């Protein structure tokens, strides 16, 4: 290969090499929004107020407070949507349960985070409600 | 033969990793904290030292006689490490902890912790960690090496050593004691954010655990103490750390590490209540996952414990936590 040909090939490759170089850091895990949310949260200990980053997917919606992003299943409606998304079959039975049972399931989920147990309980409560209706 | 020896040496060389993985559910003796530590009365606000002791109690599973993250079929716990360049490594394991020794008078053992590894180059390796009632006595680490079919003994690792090549250290997961730091309560507030998770992997199908969890936002809205803990060690890798501690269960959801006033690492822990009827000790909790992010290196680590492999207070005999079990591990 003649030197000038080699140089031409290198020149042709240069934009790709530069592009790779530029793309390098962006290929890393983007945790900046997480760190921003974490920092805003911890600052509340010193400032006394929580100033969340806008539209952060790491800031949870808390009942009675305005915060952006997140879906913590803090509200019963969010929890119902969560069940519908995660287990459409169980949701059919869940949606027919009286609100008190739905609230109980919601509270249990907040405490344990165990979706499998929640699904079992949905069927258990469904049977319970059915039995009560028969009497 | 040469190949086998190389593998053995490699496994022995990574004993720190083994030991660290074992550390996730092992617990250390410290003066004043054992299984008898009572829950502080609700009417009196606990001091910073008391909160630190309660956190230690919860993290070392003192509420349970024994606690296992077993194997159910192909489902078991997994540790995923992702480097800044998205290089991924995975280790799966089962763990069995026995905390039921001190009922015997004069018993020298406080707890035993058995780990069996099921994937990676540590497959078939077992580890038995013994902790003694004497506070000053260090733990015994016995490793079963499948290639040699022999048990090797190792010294207790250092607190700042990386745990399983992850963003967690031995100190984070097991060895750090409340006495190693001075504690200060910096306030009480509502926890607002979701716990961390490796974003690329959230909700995805993954070997050993089925489906990986999504980020946990269940704890948002809970009341937490801010506990500032300053290390007593000189030239340590962090100056102080701030932990979010649940005011009723003493679960530490998040810890932020600072060096020269800069945030250098975050460790999040998703806790689950083993008993959903909410009766009994509120500290009877287990880890659903740990997430760690090291801002210095960009490394992320995620240790996931599927709930269906969690067992506790079983009737398993203490003889299970002996060298005999190590020797029985299939090659």
Interface residues (C-beta under 8 A of the other chain):
Chain A: X27 X28 X29 X30 X31 X34 X35 X37 X38 X39 X40 X41 X42 X44 X45 X46 X50 X52 X57 X58 X59 X60 X61 X62 X63 X65 X67 X70 X71 X72 X73 X74 X108 X109 X110 X111 X112 X113 X114 X116 X117
Chain B: X82 X84 X85 X86 X186 X187 X189 X190 X191 X192 X193 X194 X196 X198 X199 X200 X215 X216 X217 X218 X220 X221 X226 X242 X254 X256 X263 X266 X270 X272 X273 X274 X276 X278 X288 X293 X295 X298 X300 X307 X308
